[in-house]
Amino acid sequence: MSIKLIYDYFSPAYKAGGPTQSLANMVAELDMPLDVLATNEDLDRTVLDVDADCWIPLDKHSKKKVWYCSAGRRTLSQIIGSEDVLFINSIFSHHFDYTAIIRSKAGRKIVSPRGMLDPGSLSQKRLKKRIYLALWKIRGLDKRVEWHATTELEKENIQRVFGRRAKVWVVPNLPKTLPFLPKTKETGRLKMASIAVISPMKNHKLVLEALSKSKEWVEWDIYGPVKDGEYWTQCLEMIHKLPPSITVNYHGDIPPAAVTDALEKVHIAMLPSKSENFGHSIYEALTAGKPVVTSHNTPWNGMEAASAGINVGVDSTNDLQKAISFFSGMGPEVYERWSKAARNFALEATDLPAIKAGYEEMFGI
């Protein structure tokens, strides 16, 4: 059986965030004949240190292969053949979904939008996305494919755009579990980290607004590539106006291998995204024992009841201010209890054998 997975970015690329991580986890965890088609660039057009325009093994022990397409040479549509399944990890990449669906002779085509059809995501660059989705419908591409959703909510979002007749498989993301990283906590002081691309969806400005009103001693480490330069410029202006008790450190891009070291230094993860269809950074932080502050618009709800974190509203700074104050005022014994609870919350929410079985069913293995 032949299964090809395609997306613009694949490891060692990492700057596109969640979708790249989702794909890397699938390839690493699933015992299936999976080959990957990607570009030889990262999100910022940095050229990867890989052999391009040829099949190379995923690693020396694997039968899985990767083809990194270079610009101006052999195109993706020429590489796609008559595979049994073409699994497309995008919906707003003209070459890697629109053209691929038209050119592919695959027996089945499955599209995984990776949260790109969530209302929060569609609200960004709205007109451009509406036109693109209209082209999909005019060409009837939605009638040629099946869909992969990672949650029931994402299934509803897909069917809201393409109709109730759309065939949707619901199989959760395969996550990456980090080691438990305990840290001592001093009452009245808080260290937090955000690992996410810099864009309005991730709500860095809202956090900065909350910090500007805070009387706590807080240090915030921000990691991630700048996806929206104008937005980041506004963030920098806000950072310069913060009170002396607040320290913000921007560390730039962070490769996956460095995430453990980054989380080991902090008490909580600050990730109040407007929406997430999974949230790999949320899961990884929780498994590391870092309580998470996030919105209600992710699969990770009910955290406060489990002492694993706090879900906040993102229409104002009220909830964020309260969450920051709560964790800042937390003493060492209470924090230790929340830290352990955060890890348990994530592990109990994930049934890896069941998830793998779901992918086998979807691919027809």
Backbone torsions as a table, in degrees:
resi	resn	phi	psi	omega
1	MET	NA	140.0	-178.6
2	SER	-114.9	122.3	176.8
3	ILE	-125.4	123.2	175.9
4	LYS	-113.9	131.3	176.8
5	LEU	-105.7	130.2	-179.8
6	ILE	-127.1	141.1	174.9
7	TYR	-164.7	153.1	-178.6
8	ASP	-57.2	-35.3	-170.3
9	TYR	-126.9	133.4	176.6
10	PHE	-142.5	151.6	-179.2
11	SER	-46.8	132.7	17.5
12	PRO	-83.9	6.0	170.8
13	ALA	-64.0	146.0	-179.5
14	TYR	-151.1	-8.6	-170.7
15	LYS	-75.8	-10.7	177.0
16	ALA	-82.6	-3.8	172.6
17	GLY	79.6	-136.3	-169.5
18	GLY	-52.9	-49.7	-178.7
19	PRO	-57.5	-39.2	178.0
20	THR	-65.4	-41.3	178.7
21	GLN	-65.9	-40.3	178.4
22	SER	-58.7	-44.9	-178.8
23	LEU	-66.9	-43.6	179.5
24	ALA	-61.0	-41.5	179.5
25	ASN	-65.4	-40.8	177.7
26	MET	-58.0	-49.6	-176.7
27	VAL	-65.0	-37.9	-178.1
28	ALA	-71.7	-36.4	-169.7
29	GLU	-95.6	-26.1	-173.9
30	LEU	-90.4	128.8	178.7
31	ASP	-89.0	74.8	-176.4
32	MET	-140.9	161.6	177.0
33	PRO	-78.0	78.8	-175.5
34	LEU	-104.7	130.2	170.5
35	ASP	-118.0	150.3	-174.2
36	VAL	-119.6	136.4	173.1
37	LEU	-116.2	126.9	-178.2
38	ALA	-150.2	178.5	171.6
39	THR	-89.2	170.4	176.2
40	ASN	-98.9	30.2	179.9
41	GLU	-127.4	161.1	170.6
42	ASP	-98.6	-179.9	-174.8
43	LEU	-56.2	-35.7	-177.8
44	ASP	-90.0	15.8	178.7
45	ARG	73.6	9.1	172.6
46	THR	-63.1	130.7	-179.8
47	VAL	-79.8	129.6	-177.9
48	LEU	-75.6	152.7	177.5
49	ASP	-86.1	71.6	-178.5
50	VAL	-138.7	160.5	172.0
51	ASP	-76.6	127.1	-176.5
52	ALA	-103.8	157.1	173.4
53	ASP	61.0	38.1	174.2
54	CYS	-161.5	156.1	176.8
55	TRP	-78.0	129.0	176.3
56	ILE	-128.3	146.3	179.9
57	PRO	-66.4	145.5	177.7
58	LEU	-56.4	-44.5	170.6
59	ASP	-155.4	175.7	-172.3
60	LYS	-69.0	-14.2	-179.7
61	HIS	-103.5	1.5	-170.9
62	SER	-111.6	147.5	171.9
63	LYS	-89.9	-7.8	178.6
64	LYS	-74.7	147.8	-175.1
65	LYS	-128.2	157.9	177.8
66	VAL	-130.1	137.8	172.8
67	TRP	-116.8	117.0	177.3
68	TYR	-100.0	110.9	-178.7
69	CYS	-79.9	132.6	173.9
70	SER	-98.4	152.7	-179.6
71	ALA	-67.5	139.1	174.6
72	GLY	81.0	2.9	178.1
73	ARG	-118.9	-149.0	-175.5
74	ARG	-57.7	127.7	-172.7
75	THR	-88.4	161.6	-179.8
76	LEU	-57.7	-42.7	-175.9
77	SER	-64.0	-23.6	177.1
78	GLN	-78.6	-24.1	-177.2
79	ILE	-84.8	-33.4	179.5
80	ILE	-64.8	130.1	-178.4
81	GLY	-118.4	-130.7	-178.7
82	SER	-111.1	46.8	179.2
83	GLU	-60.7	156.6	178.7
84	ASP	-66.8	-43.1	-178.3
85	VAL	-134.5	131.2	170.9
86	LEU	-110.6	117.0	-176.1
87	PHE	-107.7	111.6	-170.9
88	ILE	-103.0	119.4	-173.8
89	ASN	-99.6	55.3	-178.8
90	SER	-179.6	164.4	169.6
91	ILE	-138.9	-3.6	179.4
92	PHE	-123.2	35.4	174.8
93	SER	-121.3	104.6	-171.3
94	HIS	-53.0	-47.7	-175.5
95	HIS	-75.3	-36.0	-172.1
96	PHE	-95.4	3.9	167.9
97	ASP	-136.5	-59.4	-176.0
98	TYR	-56.4	-57.0	-178.8
99	THR	-67.3	-39.6	-178.1
100	ALA	-60.9	-41.2	-179.9
101	ILE	-65.9	-40.9	-179.0
102	ILE	-66.6	-42.6	-173.4
103	ARG	-84.4	-27.1	-172.7
104	SER	-69.7	141.7	173.7
105	LYS	-106.5	22.7	-177.9
106	ALA	-60.7	148.5	177.9
107	GLY	-63.3	-37.8	176.5
108	ARG	-138.5	144.5	175.3
109	LYS	-122.4	125.5	-179.8
110	ILE	-120.5	126.8	-179.4
111	VAL	-106.2	128.0	176.1
112	SER	-111.4	102.4	-174.8
113	PRO	-69.7	-14.4	176.8
114	ARG	54.6	43.7	176.4
115	GLY	82.5	-1.1	-175.5
116	MET	-71.8	-11.7	176.8
117	LEU	-102.4	6.9	174.2
118	ASP	-66.4	145.7	-179.6
119	PRO	-54.4	-39.2	179.5
120	GLY	-62.8	-40.3	178.9
121	SER	-70.5	-41.5	-179.3
122	LEU	-67.0	-20.5	179.2
123	SER	-73.8	-16.3	176.9
124	GLN	-88.7	131.8	-177.4
125	LYS	51.4	49.3	-169.5
126	ARG	-57.7	-49.1	-175.5
127	LEU	-63.3	-44.9	-179.6
128	LYS	-59.8	-41.4	-178.7
129	LYS	-71.4	-36.5	177.5
130	ARG	-62.0	-42.8	179.4
131	ILE	-63.9	-43.1	-178.1
132	TYR	-64.4	-43.7	178.9
133	LEU	-66.9	-33.3	175.9
134	ALA	-63.2	-39.1	176.9
135	LEU	-63.0	-39.2	175.8
136	TRP	-55.4	-48.5	-175.9
137	LYS	-70.5	-37.9	178.9
138	ILE	-61.9	-41.6	179.4
139	ARG	-81.7	-6.6	179.3
140	GLY	70.2	24.8	-178.8
141	LEU	-64.3	-33.4	-179.0
142	ASP	-66.4	-19.9	178.5
143	LYS	-84.7	-12.6	-177.0
144	ARG	-95.6	-3.9	-170.5
145	VAL	-128.5	161.7	164.5
146	GLU	-103.5	170.6	-175.4
147	TRP	-126.8	150.9	173.7
148	HIS	-118.6	123.9	174.1
149	ALA	-117.2	148.2	-179.9
150	THR	-95.5	-10.3	176.8
151	THR	-145.6	164.2	175.2
152	GLU	-63.3	-34.4	178.1
153	LEU	-64.2	-40.6	178.2
154	GLU	-66.8	-34.9	174.8
155	LYS	-59.0	-45.2	178.4
156	GLU	-60.8	-39.4	179.5
157	ASN	-65.3	-39.7	177.9
158	ILE	-63.7	-46.5	-177.8
159	GLN	-72.4	-23.2	174.6
160	ARG	-66.3	-36.3	-178.8
161	VAL	-84.1	-42.0	-171.1
162	PHE	-113.3	4.2	174.0
163	GLY	97.8	157.5	-175.3
164	ARG	-69.6	-16.3	179.6
165	ARG	-80.0	-10.7	179.3
166	ALA	-60.7	129.6	179.2
167	LYS	-83.6	118.9	-175.0
168	VAL	-124.0	123.5	171.2
169	TRP	-90.0	131.8	177.7
170	VAL	-108.0	107.5	178.8
171	VAL	-136.6	121.5	-177.1
172	PRO	-62.5	161.0	174.4
173	ASN	-65.7	150.1	171.3
174	LEU	-88.6	115.7	-175.1
175	PRO	-90.6	169.3	174.9
176	LYS	-109.9	122.5	-178.0
177	THR	-93.3	126.8	178.1
178	LEU	-94.1	160.4	174.6
179	PRO	-68.5	154.6	177.8
180	PHE	-68.8	130.6	-174.8
181	LEU	-123.6	78.6	-178.6
182	PRO	-65.5	150.2	178.8
183	LYS	-146.8	140.6	177.5
184	THR	-72.7	151.0	-176.6
185	LYS	-129.3	126.3	176.5
186	GLU	-96.7	129.5	179.4
187	THR	-57.5	132.2	176.6
188	GLY	92.0	-2.0	178.1
189	ARG	-132.5	145.8	-174.9
190	LEU	-142.6	132.3	172.0
191	LYS	-115.6	129.2	-178.2
192	MET	-135.7	158.9	-178.8
193	ALA	-136.0	148.8	171.5
194	SER	-125.2	126.6	176.7
195	ILE	-120.2	100.0	-173.9
196	ALA	-169.1	156.6	174.0
197	VAL	-63.4	149.5	-179.6
198	ILE	-86.3	104.6	180.0
199	SER	-159.2	163.0	179.6
200	PRO	-56.4	-30.5	-179.3
201	MET	-60.0	-28.4	-174.3
202	LYS	-91.9	-8.3	168.0
203	ASN	67.6	33.4	176.7
204	HIS	-61.0	-38.4	-178.6
205	LYS	-63.6	-37.7	179.2
206	LEU	-64.6	-39.3	177.2
207	VAL	-64.0	-42.8	179.3
208	LEU	-63.5	-37.6	177.1
209	GLU	-63.7	-41.4	177.7
210	ALA	-64.8	-41.5	179.8
211	LEU	-65.9	-31.6	-179.8
212	SER	-64.9	-21.9	179.7
213	LYS	-101.7	1.5	-173.3
214	SER	-87.2	145.6	175.0
215	LYS	-105.6	8.7	-177.2
216	GLU	-86.4	163.8	171.4
217	TRP	-93.4	108.7	-173.6
218	VAL	-131.8	137.2	171.6
219	GLU	-119.2	127.0	-175.4
220	TRP	-121.1	118.4	175.3
221	ASP	-96.2	123.0	179.5
222	ILE	-109.8	126.9	177.2
223	TYR	-124.0	143.9	175.0
224	GLY	138.3	152.3	178.4
225	PRO	-73.8	151.1	177.0
226	VAL	-81.7	110.6	178.5
227	LYS	-91.1	-28.7	-178.7
228	ASP	-126.3	100.0	-174.9
229	GLY	-63.1	-40.8	179.7
230	GLU	-63.7	-41.4	178.3
231	TYR	-62.2	-42.5	-178.8
232	TRP	-68.1	-34.8	175.9
233	THR	-60.7	-40.9	176.7
234	GLN	-64.3	-38.6	177.2
235	CYS	-62.7	-43.5	-179.2
236	LEU	-61.8	-38.8	177.5
237	GLU	-61.9	-38.5	178.9
238	MET	-71.1	-36.5	179.9
239	ILE	-61.8	-40.1	-178.2
240	HIS	-66.4	-18.2	-177.4
241	LYS	-101.8	4.2	-177.3
242	LEU	-70.6	152.5	178.0
243	PRO	-65.0	160.3	-176.7
244	PRO	-60.2	-23.2	-178.3
245	SER	-76.4	-7.2	-177.5
246	ILE	-110.7	128.2	176.3
247	THR	-120.7	128.8	177.8
248	VAL	-120.9	126.3	179.9
249	ASN	-117.5	120.7	175.0
250	TYR	-99.8	123.0	-174.2
251	HIS	-105.2	-0.5	179.7
252	GLY	76.7	-157.9	-179.0
253	ASP	-61.4	151.2	175.9
254	ILE	-135.8	118.5	177.2
255	PRO	-70.3	153.2	-177.5
256	PRO	-52.7	-34.9	-177.6
257	ALA	-66.2	-19.0	-177.5
258	ALA	-96.7	-2.9	-177.0
259	VAL	-62.3	-41.2	-179.3
260	THR	-58.8	-45.7	179.7
261	ASP	-63.0	-38.2	-179.5
262	ALA	-65.9	-43.7	-178.3
263	LEU	-72.3	-27.7	-178.9
264	GLU	-62.4	-22.6	-174.8
265	LYS	-87.5	-8.7	-169.6
266	VAL	-122.9	169.6	179.4
267	HIS	-95.4	-40.2	-176.6
268	ILE	-137.1	163.0	172.1
269	ALA	-105.3	130.7	179.9
270	MET	-105.3	103.4	-173.2
271	LEU	-139.8	62.1	-176.3
272	PRO	-83.9	57.7	-178.7
273	SER	-59.2	148.5	174.8
274	LYS	-63.9	-32.1	172.9
275	SER	-164.2	152.4	173.6
276	GLU	-145.4	136.6	175.3
277	ASN	-84.9	-15.8	170.1
278	PHE	-144.0	-70.7	-178.6
279	GLY	97.4	73.4	-179.0
280	HIS	-61.2	-37.6	179.3
281	SER	-64.0	-35.0	178.3
282	ILE	-65.2	-49.8	-178.9
283	TYR	-61.0	-46.1	-177.6
284	GLU	-63.5	-40.8	178.1
285	ALA	-63.3	-43.9	179.2
286	LEU	-60.9	-45.8	-178.9
287	THR	-65.4	-26.8	176.6
288	ALA	-77.4	-4.3	-179.6
289	GLY	85.8	25.5	178.8
290	LYS	-108.2	109.4	175.3
291	PRO	-53.7	146.7	-173.4
292	VAL	-117.2	137.0	168.5
293	VAL	-102.9	115.8	179.7
294	THR	-142.6	175.7	-177.9
295	SER	-81.6	-178.9	174.6
296	HIS	-84.0	-2.7	-172.3
297	ASN	-101.5	42.3	175.8
298	THR	-136.9	171.0	175.4
299	PRO	-70.7	-7.6	-172.7
300	TRP	-99.2	69.9	178.0
301	ASN	-102.9	168.8	-180.0
302	GLY	72.5	22.3	-175.4
303	MET	-72.6	-36.4	-176.5
304	GLU	-64.5	-38.5	178.4
305	ALA	-63.4	-27.4	179.5
306	ALA	-95.1	4.2	-176.6
307	SER	56.7	36.8	-178.1
308	ALA	-109.1	-12.1	-177.2
309	GLY	161.7	-166.3	-178.8
310	ILE	-137.7	129.4	171.6
311	ASN	-89.4	130.9	-174.8
312	VAL	-122.3	152.9	169.3
313	GLY	-74.5	150.4	-177.7
314	VAL	-120.1	19.5	175.4
315	ASP	-87.5	-16.1	176.7
316	SER	-152.3	178.3	-178.7
317	THR	-90.5	-2.0	-172.3
318	ASN	-55.2	-53.2	-177.7
319	ASP	-65.7	-38.3	-179.9
320	LEU	-64.0	-42.9	178.4
321	GLN	-60.0	-43.7	-179.6
322	LYS	-65.0	-40.9	-179.5
323	ALA	-65.0	-44.1	179.2
324	ILE	-62.2	-44.1	178.9
325	SER	-63.6	-40.9	-179.2
326	PHE	-61.3	-48.9	-177.6
327	PHE	-73.6	-32.2	177.2
328	SER	-63.6	-42.2	-178.5
329	GLY	-77.5	-4.4	-177.2
330	MET	-71.7	134.7	178.0
331	GLY	-87.0	175.0	-173.5
332	PRO	-63.0	-39.9	-176.9
333	GLU	-70.3	-43.6	179.1
334	VAL	-66.4	-41.3	179.4
335	TYR	-62.1	-41.0	179.2
336	GLU	-59.3	-39.5	178.9
337	ARG	-66.2	-43.2	178.8
338	TRP	-66.6	-36.6	-179.9
339	SER	-61.4	-47.3	178.7
340	LYS	-66.0	-37.3	-179.7
341	ALA	-66.6	-34.4	179.1
342	ALA	-62.1	-45.7	179.3
343	ARG	-63.7	-45.0	-179.5
344	ASN	-61.8	-38.6	-179.4
345	PHE	-59.3	-45.1	-179.1
346	ALA	-69.0	-44.6	-176.6
347	LEU	-67.2	-37.5	179.9
348	GLU	-72.1	-20.9	-179.2
349	ALA	-84.8	-4.1	-172.3
350	THR	-123.7	120.9	177.0
351	ASP	-111.6	88.8	-173.4
352	LEU	-59.2	-44.1	178.4
353	PRO	-59.5	-39.4	179.4
354	ALA	-67.5	-38.4	179.1
355	ILE	-64.9	-44.3	179.3
356	LYS	-62.7	-39.5	177.5
357	ALA	-62.9	-34.7	178.2
358	GLY	-64.4	-40.0	177.7
359	TYR	-67.5	-38.8	177.7
360	GLU	-60.9	-42.3	178.2
361	GLU	-65.2	-44.5	-177.9
362	MET	-62.7	-42.4	-179.2
363	PHE	-81.7	-10.2	178.6
364	GLY	78.4	31.1	-178.9
365	ILE	-77.6	NA	NA
